[in-house]
Amino acid sequence: MGSLPETKRSGLPSFAEQQQFMAEFPAILKGIRKQTAILQQMTKNQMALSSHQLEAIHKQNYISERLLHKVDELSKDTKVTNLLLSELIAIHRTVISEDTDGQRDFILGQAQRRVEKRK
């Protein structure tokens, strides 16, 4: 039962195969360590990149909020300007719609009298 041929039949590696594996084991460990180091560096780089992206997103959000605030202020100022312009147009229409001929004649008459008095 415990003889070498039975052990070979049960799927276990032979002594020579075990020795070969033991000889290759340091190289396998070295490869695993190298791959682990590469993975750690990639993870570190990805974390740094993610951190920079997050900072950029925060800056974009801040700029967007400031821009929105400025647009709101501009909108309010535009509404005030439009109201003032509509008032000015209303005043202008009132002045133009009145009969200005009588006023013109009155002012002209006063000016002529002042000129005659000076003569």
KOLVEX-938341 format. One record per atom (N, C-alpha, C): residue number from 0; residue in one letter; x, y, z. Coordinates in nm, 3 decimals, padded with zeros to 5 digits. Last residue first. Example, Ala and Ser with C-alpha at 12.3 -4.5 7.8 and 13.67 -1.06 7.14 Angstrom:
2
<resi: 1 | resn: S | x: 01.285 | y: -00.225 | z: 00.708>
<resi: 1 | resn: S | x: 01.367 | y: -00.106 | z: 00.714>
<resi: 1 | resn: S | x: 01.290 | y: 00.003 | z: 00.787>
<resi: 0 | resn: A | x: 01.319 | y: -00.569 | z: 00.780>
<resi: 0 | resn: A | x: 01.230 | y: -00.450 | z: 00.780>
<resi: 0 | resn: A | x: 01.320 | y: -00.330 | z: 00.780>
% end
This chain:
119
<resi: 118 | resn: K | x: -03.330 | y: 14.565 | z: -02.623>
<resi: 118 | resn: K | x: -03.302 | y: 14.660 | z: -02.731>
<resi: 118 | resn: K | x: -03.318 | y: 14.797 | z: -02.684>
<resi: 117 | resn: R | x: -03.421 | y: 14.411 | z: -02.421>
<resi: 117 | resn: R | x: -03.280 | y: 14.442 | z: -02.420>
<resi: 117 | resn: R | x: -03.247 | y: 14.548 | z: -02.527>
<resi: 116 | resn: K | x: -03.682 | y: 14.362 | z: -02.488>
<resi: 116 | resn: K | x: -03.656 | y: 14.445 | z: -02.372>
<resi: 116 | resn: K | x: -03.509 | y: 14.491 | z: -02.370>
<resi: 115 | resn: E | x: -03.655 | y: 14.184 | z: -02.700>
<resi: 115 | resn: E | x: -03.708 | y: 14.318 | z: -02.727>
<resi: 115 | resn: E | x: -03.679 | y: 14.412 | z: -02.611>
<resi: 114 | resn: V | x: -03.566 | y: 13.955 | z: -02.565>
<resi: 114 | resn: V | x: -03.478 | y: 14.017 | z: -02.666>
<resi: 114 | resn: V | x: -03.523 | y: 14.160 | z: -02.692>
<resi: 113 | resn: R | x: -03.786 | y: 13.898 | z: -02.413>
<resi: 113 | resn: R | x: -03.661 | y: 13.930 | z: -02.346>
<resi: 113 | resn: R | x: -03.564 | y: 14.000 | z: -02.441>
<resi: 112 | resn: R | x: -03.970 | y: 13.838 | z: -02.616>
<resi: 112 | resn: R | x: -03.992 | y: 13.954 | z: -02.528>
<resi: 112 | resn: R | x: -03.864 | y: 13.994 | z: -02.456>
<resi: 111 | resn: Q | x: -03.858 | y: 13.604 | z: -02.723>
<resi: 111 | resn: Q | x: -03.869 | y: 13.724 | z: -02.807>
<resi: 111 | resn: Q | x: -03.890 | y: 13.848 | z: -02.721>
<resi: 110 | resn: A | x: -03.888 | y: 13.431 | z: -02.505>
<resi: 110 | resn: A | x: -03.754 | y: 13.463 | z: -02.554>
<resi: 110 | resn: A | x: -03.757 | y: 13.588 | z: -02.640>
<resi: 109 | resn: Q | x: -04.165 | y: 13.417 | z: -02.489>
<resi: 109 | resn: Q | x: -04.088 | y: 13.472 | z: -02.378>
<resi: 109 | resn: Q | x: -03.948 | y: 13.513 | z: -02.424>
<resi: 108 | resn: G | x: -04.222 | y: 13.291 | z: -02.737>
<resi: 108 | resn: G | x: -04.273 | y: 13.425 | z: -02.706>
<resi: 108 | resn: G | x: -04.195 | y: 13.491 | z: -02.594>
<resi: 107 | resn: L | x: -04.100 | y: 13.044 | z: -02.700>
<resi: 107 | resn: L | x: -04.053 | y: 13.133 | z: -02.807>
<resi: 107 | resn: L | x: -04.098 | y: 13.276 | z: -02.781>
<resi: 106 | resn: I | x: -04.257 | y: 12.943 | z: -02.494>
<resi: 106 | resn: I | x: -04.113 | y: 12.964 | z: -02.472>
<resi: 106 | resn: I | x: -04.057 | y: 13.060 | z: -02.576>
<resi: 105 | resn: F | x: -04.507 | y: 12.933 | z: -02.629>
<resi: 105 | resn: F | x: -04.492 | y: 13.010 | z: -02.507>
<resi: 105 | resn: F | x: -04.345 | y: 13.043 | z: -02.481>
<resi: 104 | resn: D | x: -04.452 | y: 12.758 | z: -02.842>
<resi: 104 | resn: D | x: -04.492 | y: 12.896 | z: -02.870>
<resi: 104 | resn: D | x: -04.473 | y: 12.985 | z: -02.748>
<resi: 103 | resn: R | x: -04.399 | y: 12.525 | z: -02.694>
<resi: 103 | resn: R | x: -04.296 | y: 12.582 | z: -02.781>
<resi: 103 | resn: R | x: -04.327 | y: 12.729 | z: -02.809>
<resi: 102 | resn: Q | x: -04.644 | y: 12.478 | z: -02.576>
<resi: 102 | resn: Q | x: -04.528 | y: 12.506 | z: -02.493>
<resi: 102 | resn: Q | x: -04.418 | y: 12.572 | z: -02.574>
<resi: 101 | resn: G | x: -04.794 | y: 12.426 | z: -02.806>
<resi: 101 | resn: G | x: -04.829 | y: 12.538 | z: -02.717>
<resi: 101 | resn: G | x: -04.712 | y: 12.576 | z: -02.630>
<resi: 100 | resn: D | x: -04.667 | y: 12.193 | z: -02.906>
<resi: 100 | resn: D | x: -04.670 | y: 12.317 | z: -02.985>
<resi: 100 | resn: D | x: -04.699 | y: 12.438 | z: -02.897>
<resi: 99 | resn: T | x: -04.693 | y: 11.965 | z: -02.766>
<resi: 99 | resn: T | x: -04.576 | y: 12.047 | z: -02.733>
<resi: 99 | resn: T | x: -04.575 | y: 12.178 | z: -02.811>
<resi: 98 | resn: D | x: -04.924 | y: 11.768 | z: -02.632>
<resi: 98 | resn: D | x: -04.912 | y: 11.874 | z: -02.732>
<resi: 98 | resn: D | x: -04.799 | y: 11.966 | z: -02.690>
<resi: 97 | resn: E | x: -04.799 | y: 11.440 | z: -02.557>
<resi: 97 | resn: E | x: -04.858 | y: 11.568 | z: -02.519>
<resi: 97 | resn: E | x: -04.836 | y: 11.670 | z: -02.631>
<resi: 96 | resn: S | x: -04.650 | y: 11.231 | z: -02.655>
<resi: 96 | resn: S | x: -04.793 | y: 11.232 | z: -02.686>
<resi: 96 | resn: S | x: -04.860 | y: 11.363 | z: -02.646>
<resi: 95 | resn: I | x: -04.394 | y: 11.271 | z: -02.557>
<resi: 95 | resn: I | x: -04.418 | y: 11.289 | z: -02.700>
<resi: 95 | resn: I | x: -04.566 | y: 11.300 | z: -02.731>
<resi: 94 | resn: V | x: -04.429 | y: 11.211 | z: -02.287>
<resi: 94 | resn: V | x: -04.379 | y: 11.343 | z: -02.328>
<resi: 94 | resn: V | x: -04.411 | y: 11.368 | z: -02.474>
<resi: 93 | resn: T | x: -04.516 | y: 10.945 | z: -02.300>
<resi: 93 | resn: T | x: -04.601 | y: 11.048 | z: -02.238>
<resi: 93 | resn: T | x: -04.559 | y: 11.186 | z: -02.284>
<resi: 92 | resn: R | x: -04.296 | y: 10.819 | z: -02.416>
<resi: 92 | resn: R | x: -04.424 | y: 10.820 | z: -02.487>
<resi: 92 | resn: R | x: -04.517 | y: 10.927 | z: -02.432>
<resi: 91 | resn: H | x: -04.113 | y: 10.856 | z: -02.207>
<resi: 91 | resn: H | x: -04.087 | y: 10.913 | z: -02.340>
<resi: 91 | resn: H | x: -04.217 | y: 10.923 | z: -02.421>
<resi: 90 | resn: I | x: -04.228 | y: 10.699 | z: -02.008>
<resi: 90 | resn: I | x: -04.212 | y: 10.843 | z: -01.988>
<resi: 90 | resn: I | x: -04.193 | y: 10.913 | z: -02.122>
<resi: 89 | resn: A | x: -04.207 | y: 10.446 | z: -02.130>
<resi: 89 | resn: A | x: -04.339 | y: 10.500 | z: -02.094>
<resi: 89 | resn: A | x: -04.333 | y: 10.650 | z: -02.075>
<resi: 88 | resn: I | x: -03.931 | y: 10.425 | z: -02.151>
<resi: 88 | resn: I | x: -04.012 | y: 10.427 | z: -02.274>
<resi: 88 | resn: I | x: -04.150 | y: 10.484 | z: -02.245>
<resi: 87 | resn: L | x: -03.870 | y: 10.418 | z: -01.879>
<resi: 87 | resn: L | x: -03.818 | y: 10.526 | z: -01.963>
<resi: 87 | resn: L | x: -03.898 | y: 10.538 | z: -02.092>
<resi: 86 | resn: E | x: -03.994 | y: 10.176 | z: -01.808>
<resi: 86 | resn: E | x: -04.037 | y: 10.303 | z: -01.747>
<resi: 86 | resn: E | x: -03.992 | y: 10.421 | z: -01.831>
<resi: 85 | resn: S | x: -03.841 | y: 10.001 | z: -01.961>
<resi: 85 | resn: S | x: -03.984 | y: 10.011 | z: -01.988>
<resi: 85 | resn: S | x: -04.042 | y: 10.138 | z: -01.927>
<resi: 84 | resn: L | x: -03.591 | y: 10.040 | z: -01.840>
<resi: 84 | resn: L | x: -03.611 | y: 10.076 | z: -01.980>
<resi: 84 | resn: L | x: -03.759 | y: 10.090 | z: -02.014>
<resi: 83 | resn: L | x: -03.644 | y: 09.935 | z: -01.586>
<resi: 83 | resn: L | x: -03.610 | y: 10.076 | z: -01.600>
<resi: 83 | resn: L | x: -03.628 | y: 10.123 | z: -01.744>
<resi: 82 | resn: L | x: -03.691 | y: 09.666 | z: -01.656>
<resi: 82 | resn: L | x: -03.797 | y: 09.745 | z: -01.592>
<resi: 82 | resn: L | x: -03.770 | y: 09.895 | z: -01.607>
<resi: 81 | resn: N | x: -03.441 | y: 09.600 | z: -01.762>
<resi: 81 | resn: N | x: -03.560 | y: 09.594 | z: -01.847>
<resi: 81 | resn: N | x: -03.675 | y: 09.674 | z: -01.788>
<resi: 80 | resn: T | x: -03.285 | y: 09.627 | z: -01.531>
<resi: 80 | resn: T | x: -03.259 | y: 09.711 | z: -01.647>
<resi: 80 | resn: T | x: -03.380 | y: 09.714 | z: -01.740>
<resi: 79 | resn: V | x: -03.395 | y: 09.421 | z: -01.377>
<resi: 79 | resn: V | x: -03.403 | y: 09.560 | z: -01.330>
<resi: 79 | resn: V | x: -03.384 | y: 09.655 | z: -01.447>
<resi: 78 | resn: K | x: -03.325 | y: 09.202 | z: -01.537>
<resi: 78 | resn: K | x: -03.466 | y: 09.229 | z: -01.509>
<resi: 78 | resn: K | x: -03.485 | y: 09.374 | z: -01.463>
<resi: 77 | resn: T | x: -03.048 | y: 09.221 | z: -01.525>
<resi: 77 | resn: T | x: -03.114 | y: 09.235 | z: -01.653>
<resi: 77 | resn: T | x: -03.262 | y: 09.266 | z: -01.634>
<resi: 76 | resn: D | x: -03.002 | y: 09.167 | z: -01.256>
<resi: 76 | resn: D | x: -02.966 | y: 09.297 | z: -01.310>
<resi: 76 | resn: D | x: -03.035 | y: 09.323 | z: -01.443>
<resi: 75 | resn: K | x: -03.089 | y: 08.899 | z: -01.253>
<resi: 75 | resn: K | x: -03.158 | y: 09.000 | z: -01.171>
<resi: 75 | resn: K | x: -03.129 | y: 09.139 | z: -01.225>
<resi: 74 | resn: S | x: -02.900 | y: 08.788 | z: -01.427>
<resi: 74 | resn: S | x: -03.042 | y: 08.777 | z: -01.457>
<resi: 74 | resn: S | x: -03.122 | y: 08.882 | z: -01.380>
<resi: 73 | resn: L | x: -02.665 | y: 08.835 | z: -01.288>
<resi: 73 | resn: L | x: -02.686 | y: 08.898 | z: -01.418>
<resi: 73 | resn: L | x: -02.833 | y: 08.896 | z: -01.457>
<resi: 72 | resn: E | x: -02.710 | y: 08.667 | z: -01.068>
<resi: 72 | resn: E | x: -02.695 | y: 08.811 | z: -01.048>
<resi: 72 | resn: E | x: -02.721 | y: 08.886 | z: -01.179>
<resi: 71 | resn: D | x: -02.716 | y: 08.419 | z: -01.203>
<resi: 71 | resn: D | x: -02.833 | y: 08.465 | z: -01.128>
<resi: 71 | resn: D | x: -02.828 | y: 08.615 | z: -01.106>
<resi: 70 | resn: V | x: -02.455 | y: 08.416 | z: -01.300>
<resi: 70 | resn: V | x: -02.565 | y: 08.417 | z: -01.396>
<resi: 70 | resn: V | x: -02.694 | y: 08.464 | z: -01.327>
<resi: 69 | resn: K | x: -02.317 | y: 08.399 | z: -01.057>
<resi: 69 | resn: K | x: -02.299 | y: 08.517 | z: -01.143>
<resi: 69 | resn: K | x: -02.412 | y: 08.528 | z: -01.245>
<resi: 68 | resn: H | x: -02.403 | y: 08.145 | z: -00.974>
<resi: 68 | resn: H | x: -02.432 | y: 08.262 | z: -00.892>
<resi: 68 | resn: H | x: -02.422 | y: 08.391 | z: -00.975>
<resi: 67 | resn: L | x: -02.293 | y: 07.991 | z: -01.179>
<resi: 67 | resn: L | x: -02.438 | y: 07.994 | z: -01.162>
<resi: 67 | resn: L | x: -02.480 | y: 08.115 | z: -01.079>
<resi: 66 | resn: L | x: -02.023 | y: 08.034 | z: -01.124>
<resi: 66 | resn: L | x: -02.079 | y: 08.077 | z: -01.251>
<resi: 66 | resn: L | x: -02.230 | y: 08.088 | z: -01.242>
<resi: 65 | resn: R | x: -02.001 | y: 07.910 | z: -00.874>
<resi: 65 | resn: R | x: -01.974 | y: 08.054 | z: -00.887>
<resi: 65 | resn: R | x: -02.035 | y: 08.109 | z: -01.015>
<resi: 64 | resn: E | x: -02.064 | y: 07.647 | z: -00.951>
<resi: 64 | resn: E | x: -02.148 | y: 07.716 | z: -00.853>
<resi: 64 | resn: E | x: -02.127 | y: 07.867 | z: -00.861>
<resi: 63 | resn: S | x: -01.851 | y: 07.596 | z: -01.127>
<resi: 63 | resn: S | x: -01.990 | y: 07.592 | z: -01.176>
<resi: 63 | resn: S | x: -02.084 | y: 07.665 | z: -01.081>
<resi: 62 | resn: I | x: -01.635 | y: 07.609 | z: -00.952>
<resi: 62 | resn: I | x: -01.645 | y: 07.706 | z: -01.062>
<resi: 62 | resn: I | x: -01.787 | y: 07.711 | z: -01.115>
<resi: 61 | resn: Y | x: -01.699 | y: 07.388 | z: -00.790>
<resi: 61 | resn: Y | x: -01.686 | y: 07.521 | z: -00.731>
<resi: 61 | resn: Y | x: -01.703 | y: 07.629 | z: -00.839>
<resi: 60 | resn: N | x: -01.691 | y: 07.181 | z: -00.979>
<resi: 60 | resn: N | x: -01.815 | y: 07.209 | z: -00.907>
<resi: 60 | resn: N | x: -01.812 | y: 07.349 | z: -00.848>
<resi: 59 | resn: Q | x: -01.421 | y: 07.195 | z: -01.053>
<resi: 59 | resn: Q | x: -01.525 | y: 07.219 | z: -01.154>
<resi: 59 | resn: Q | x: -01.658 | y: 07.252 | z: -01.087>
<resi: 58 | resn: K | x: -01.304 | y: 07.124 | z: -00.808>
<resi: 58 | resn: K | x: -01.278 | y: 07.256 | z: -00.866>
<resi: 58 | resn: K | x: -01.384 | y: 07.291 | z: -00.970>
<resi: 57 | resn: H | x: -01.399 | y: 06.861 | z: -00.785>
<resi: 57 | resn: H | x: -01.434 | y: 06.960 | z: -00.683>
<resi: 57 | resn: H | x: -01.413 | y: 07.102 | z: -00.736>
<resi: 56 | resn: I | x: -01.275 | y: 06.749 | z: -01.009>
<resi: 56 | resn: I | x: -01.422 | y: 06.753 | z: -01.003>
<resi: 56 | resn: I | x: -01.467 | y: 06.856 | z: -00.900>
<resi: 55 | resn: A | x: -01.009 | y: 06.769 | z: -00.934>
<resi: 55 | resn: A | x: -01.055 | y: 06.841 | z: -01.053>
<resi: 55 | resn: A | x: -01.208 | y: 06.853 | z: -01.052>
<resi: 54 | resn: E | x: -01.009 | y: 06.595 | z: -00.714>
<resi: 54 | resn: E | x: -00.977 | y: 06.737 | z: -00.695>
<resi: 54 | resn: E | x: -01.028 | y: 06.820 | z: -00.813>
<resi: 53 | resn: L | x: -01.065 | y: 06.357 | z: -00.851>
<resi: 53 | resn: L | x: -01.159 | y: 06.407 | z: -00.751>
<resi: 53 | resn: L | x: -01.135 | y: 06.556 | z: -00.723>
<resi: 52 | resn: Q | x: -00.835 | y: 06.332 | z: -01.006>
<resi: 52 | resn: Q | x: -00.965 | y: 06.347 | z: -01.072>
<resi: 52 | resn: Q | x: -01.068 | y: 06.403 | z: -00.975>
<resi: 51 | resn: H | x: -00.647 | y: 06.296 | z: -00.804>
<resi: 51 | resn: H | x: -00.639 | y: 06.414 | z: -00.890>
<resi: 51 | resn: H | x: -00.771 | y: 06.440 | z: -00.962>
<resi: 50 | resn: S | x: -00.739 | y: 06.049 | z: -00.705>
<resi: 50 | resn: S | x: -00.733 | y: 06.166 | z: -00.617>
<resi: 50 | resn: S | x: -00.728 | y: 06.295 | z: -00.698>
<resi: 49 | resn: S | x: -00.701 | y: 05.887 | z: -00.925>
<resi: 49 | resn: S | x: -00.837 | y: 05.907 | z: -00.874>
<resi: 49 | resn: S | x: -00.843 | y: 06.030 | z: -00.784>
<resi: 48 | resn: L | x: -00.421 | y: 05.897 | z: -00.937>
<resi: 48 | resn: L | x: -00.502 | y: 05.947 | z: -01.048>
<resi: 48 | resn: L | x: -00.645 | y: 05.977 | z: -01.003>
<resi: 47 | resn: A | x: -00.360 | y: 05.771 | z: -00.694>
<resi: 47 | resn: A | x: -00.317 | y: 05.909 | z: -00.719>
<resi: 47 | resn: A | x: -00.399 | y: 05.971 | z: -00.830>
<resi: 46 | resn: M | x: -00.474 | y: 05.519 | z: -00.744>
<resi: 46 | resn: M | x: -00.523 | y: 05.600 | z: -00.632>
<resi: 46 | resn: M | x: -00.483 | y: 05.746 | z: -00.650>
<resi: 45 | resn: Q | x: -00.315 | y: 05.437 | z: -00.958>
<resi: 45 | resn: Q | x: -00.459 | y: 05.454 | z: -00.978>
<resi: 45 | resn: Q | x: -00.519 | y: 05.540 | z: -00.867>
<resi: 44 | resn: N | x: -00.067 | y: 05.418 | z: -00.830>
<resi: 44 | resn: N | x: -00.086 | y: 05.513 | z: -00.940>
<resi: 44 | resn: N | x: -00.234 | y: 05.541 | z: -00.964>
<resi: 43 | resn: K | x: -00.128 | y: 05.211 | z: -00.649>
<resi: 43 | resn: K | x: -00.084 | y: 05.342 | z: -00.599>
<resi: 43 | resn: K | x: -00.106 | y: 05.449 | z: -00.706>
<resi: 42 | resn: T | x: -00.183 | y: 05.006 | z: -00.830>
<resi: 42 | resn: T | x: -00.287 | y: 05.050 | z: -00.736>
<resi: 42 | resn: T | x: -00.254 | y: 05.189 | z: -00.683>
<resi: 41 | resn: M | x: 00.068 | y: 04.980 | z: -00.950>
<resi: 41 | resn: M | x: -00.049 | y: 05.017 | z: -01.032>
<resi: 41 | resn: M | x: -00.162 | y: 05.070 | z: -00.944>
<resi: 40 | resn: Q | x: 00.215 | y: 04.902 | z: -00.726>
<resi: 40 | resn: Q | x: 00.246 | y: 05.028 | z: -00.794>
<resi: 40 | resn: Q | x: 00.129 | y: 05.074 | z: -00.880>
<resi: 39 | resn: Q | x: 00.090 | y: 04.655 | z: -00.672>
<resi: 39 | resn: Q | x: 00.089 | y: 04.760 | z: -00.571>
<resi: 39 | resn: Q | x: 00.117 | y: 04.897 | z: -00.635>
<resi: 38 | resn: L | x: 00.154 | y: 04.519 | z: -00.909>
<resi: 38 | resn: L | x: 00.014 | y: 04.543 | z: -00.875>
<resi: 38 | resn: L | x: 00.002 | y: 04.656 | z: -00.772>
<resi: 37 | resn: I | x: 00.432 | y: 04.506 | z: -00.880>
<resi: 37 | resn: I | x: 00.374 | y: 04.577 | z: -00.996>
<resi: 37 | resn: I | x: 00.228 | y: 04.612 | z: -00.967>
<resi: 36 | resn: A | x: 00.447 | y: 04.351 | z: -00.649>
<resi: 36 | resn: A | x: 00.502 | y: 04.487 | z: -00.649>
<resi: 36 | resn: A | x: 00.444 | y: 04.569 | z: -00.764>
<resi: 35 | resn: T | x: 00.332 | y: 04.115 | z: -00.748>
<resi: 35 | resn: T | x: 00.268 | y: 04.186 | z: -00.636>
<resi: 35 | resn: T | x: 00.316 | y: 04.331 | z: -00.631>
<resi: 34 | resn: Q | x: 00.521 | y: 04.045 | z: -00.939>
<resi: 34 | resn: Q | x: 00.385 | y: 04.076 | z: -00.983>
<resi: 34 | resn: Q | x: 00.309 | y: 04.152 | z: -00.874>
<resi: 33 | resn: K | x: 00.736 | y: 03.998 | z: -00.763>
<resi: 33 | resn: K | x: 00.747 | y: 04.101 | z: -00.867>
<resi: 33 | resn: K | x: 00.608 | y: 04.143 | z: -00.916>
<resi: 32 | resn: R | x: 00.635 | y: 03.786 | z: -00.612>
<resi: 32 | resn: R | x: 00.670 | y: 03.913 | z: -00.546>
<resi: 32 | resn: R | x: 00.677 | y: 04.028 | z: -00.647>
<resi: 31 | resn: I | x: 00.612 | y: 03.593 | z: -00.816>
<resi: 31 | resn: I | x: 00.492 | y: 03.638 | z: -00.744>
<resi: 31 | resn: I | x: 00.518 | y: 03.772 | z: -00.675>
<resi: 30 | resn: G | x: 00.881 | y: 03.565 | z: -00.886>
<resi: 30 | resn: G | x: 00.784 | y: 03.614 | z: -00.985>
<resi: 30 | resn: G | x: 00.658 | y: 03.666 | z: -00.920>
<resi: 29 | resn: K | x: 00.978 | y: 03.463 | z: -00.644>
<resi: 29 | resn: K | x: 01.032 | y: 03.589 | z: -00.694>
<resi: 29 | resn: K | x: 00.936 | y: 03.650 | z: -00.797>
<resi: 28 | resn: L | x: 00.838 | y: 03.221 | z: -00.637>
<resi: 28 | resn: L | x: 00.813 | y: 03.323 | z: -00.534>
<resi: 28 | resn: L | x: 00.862 | y: 03.460 | z: -00.580>
<resi: 27 | resn: I | x: 00.961 | y: 03.099 | z: -00.859>
<resi: 27 | resn: I | x: 00.816 | y: 03.123 | z: -00.859>
<resi: 27 | resn: I | x: 00.780 | y: 03.231 | z: -00.757>
<resi: 26 | resn: A | x: 01.221 | y: 03.083 | z: -00.767>
<resi: 26 | resn: A | x: 01.193 | y: 03.164 | z: -00.887>
<resi: 26 | resn: A | x: 01.044 | y: 03.197 | z: -00.897>
<resi: 25 | resn: P | x: 01.185 | y: 02.909 | z: -00.549>
<resi: 25 | resn: P | x: 01.233 | y: 03.047 | z: -00.528>
<resi: 25 | resn: P | x: 01.207 | y: 03.137 | z: -00.649>
<resi: 24 | resn: F | x: 01.087 | y: 02.670 | z: -00.694>
<resi: 24 | resn: F | x: 01.004 | y: 02.745 | z: -00.600>
<resi: 24 | resn: F | x: 01.055 | y: 02.887 | z: -00.573>
<resi: 23 | resn: E | x: 01.255 | y: 02.512 | z: -00.836>
<resi: 23 | resn: E | x: 01.190 | y: 02.622 | z: -00.907>
<resi: 23 | resn: E | x: 01.113 | y: 02.715 | z: -00.814>
<resi: 22 | resn: A | x: 01.326 | y: 02.326 | z: -00.645>
<resi: 22 | resn: A | x: 01.432 | y: 02.406 | z: -00.705>
<resi: 22 | resn: A | x: 01.374 | y: 02.528 | z: -00.777>
<resi: 21 | resn: M | x: 01.082 | y: 02.210 | z: -00.593>
<resi: 21 | resn: M | x: 01.150 | y: 02.282 | z: -00.485>
<resi: 21 | resn: M | x: 01.262 | y: 02.370 | z: -00.539>
<resi: 20 | resn: F | x: 01.042 | y: 02.086 | z: -00.843>
<resi: 20 | resn: F | x: 00.951 | y: 02.192 | z: -00.798>
<resi: 20 | resn: F | x: 01.015 | y: 02.276 | z: -00.689>
<resi: 19 | resn: Q | x: 01.247 | y: 01.899 | z: -00.830>
<resi: 19 | resn: Q | x: 01.248 | y: 02.000 | z: -00.937>
<resi: 19 | resn: Q | x: 01.159 | y: 02.119 | z: -00.898>
<resi: 18 | resn: Q | x: 01.159 | y: 01.748 | z: -00.614>
<resi: 18 | resn: Q | x: 01.288 | y: 01.817 | z: -00.606>
<resi: 18 | resn: Q | x: 01.297 | y: 01.928 | z: -00.711>
<resi: 17 | resn: Q | x: 00.924 | y: 01.644 | z: -00.722>
<resi: 17 | resn: Q | x: 00.918 | y: 01.729 | z: -00.603>
<resi: 17 | resn: Q | x: 01.047 | y: 01.810 | z: -00.588>
<resi: 16 | resn: E | x: 01.029 | y: 01.491 | z: -00.925>
<resi: 16 | resn: E | x: 00.942 | y: 01.606 | z: -00.960>
<resi: 16 | resn: E | x: 00.931 | y: 01.702 | z: -00.843>
<resi: 15 | resn: A | x: 01.164 | y: 01.306 | z: -00.772>
<resi: 15 | resn: A | x: 01.241 | y: 01.390 | z: -00.865>
<resi: 15 | resn: A | x: 01.159 | y: 01.513 | z: -00.905>
<resi: 14 | resn: F | x: 00.951 | y: 01.182 | z: -00.641>
<resi: 14 | resn: F | x: 01.052 | y: 01.252 | z: -00.563>
<resi: 14 | resn: F | x: 01.131 | y: 01.348 | z: -00.652>
<resi: 13 | resn: S | x: 00.644 | y: 01.246 | z: -00.822>
<resi: 13 | resn: S | x: 00.757 | y: 01.163 | z: -00.779>
<resi: 13 | resn: S | x: 00.857 | y: 01.249 | z: -00.703>
<resi: 12 | resn: P | x: 00.326 | y: 01.366 | z: -00.712>
<resi: 12 | resn: P | x: 00.448 | y: 01.376 | z: -00.792>
<resi: 12 | resn: P | x: 00.558 | y: 01.288 | z: -00.734>
<resi: 11 | resn: L | x: 00.033 | y: 01.159 | z: -00.695>
<resi: 11 | resn: L | x: 00.132 | y: 01.242 | z: -00.628>
<resi: 11 | resn: L | x: 00.257 | y: 01.250 | z: -00.714>
<resi: 10 | resn: G | x: -00.145 | y: 00.981 | z: -00.808>
<resi: 10 | resn: G | x: -00.138 | y: 01.115 | z: -00.862>
<resi: 10 | resn: G | x: -00.039 | y: 01.205 | z: -00.793>
<resi: 9 | resn: S | x: -00.142 | y: 00.716 | z: -00.739>
<resi: 9 | resn: S | x: -00.244 | y: 00.798 | z: -00.677>
<resi: 9 | resn: S | x: -00.237 | y: 00.944 | z: -00.720>
<resi: 8 | resn: R | x: 00.081 | y: 00.602 | z: -00.857>
<resi: 8 | resn: R | x: -00.049 | y: 00.583 | z: -00.919>
<resi: 8 | resn: R | x: -00.155 | y: 00.674 | z: -00.859>
<resi: 7 | resn: K | x: 00.281 | y: 00.666 | z: -00.680>
<resi: 7 | resn: K | x: 00.286 | y: 00.723 | z: -00.815>
<resi: 7 | resn: K | x: 00.150 | y: 00.714 | z: -00.881>
<resi: 6 | resn: T | x: 00.207 | y: 00.506 | z: -00.469>
<resi: 6 | resn: T | x: 00.206 | y: 00.651 | z: -00.452>
<resi: 6 | resn: T | x: 00.205 | y: 00.719 | z: -00.587>
<resi: 5 | resn: E | x: 00.257 | y: 00.259 | z: -00.582>
<resi: 5 | resn: E | x: 00.120 | y: 00.295 | z: -00.544>
<resi: 5 | resn: E | x: 00.107 | y: 00.446 | z: -00.528>
<resi: 4 | resn: P | x: 00.538 | y: 00.266 | z: -00.617>
<resi: 4 | resn: P | x: 00.450 | y: 00.260 | z: -00.733>
<resi: 4 | resn: P | x: 00.305 | y: 00.295 | z: -00.700>
<resi: 3 | resn: L | x: 00.623 | y: 00.288 | z: -00.339>
<resi: 3 | resn: L | x: 00.643 | y: 00.396 | z: -00.435>
<resi: 3 | resn: L | x: 00.553 | y: 00.384 | z: -00.557>
<resi: 2 | resn: S | x: 00.389 | y: 00.164 | z: -00.092>
<resi: 2 | resn: S | x: 00.505 | y: 00.154 | z: -00.179>
<resi: 2 | resn: S | x: 00.508 | y: 00.266 | z: -00.281>
<resi: 1 | resn: G | x: 00.181 | y: 00.141 | z: 00.081>
<resi: 1 | resn: G | x: 00.262 | y: 00.259 | z: 00.089>
<resi: 1 | resn: G | x: 00.384 | y: 00.254 | z: 00.001>
<resi: 0 | resn: M | x: 00.079 | y: -00.120 | z: 00.000>
<resi: 0 | resn: M | x: 00.000 | y: 00.000 | z: 00.000>
<resi: 0 | resn: M | x: 00.084 | y: 00.126 | z: 00.000>
% end
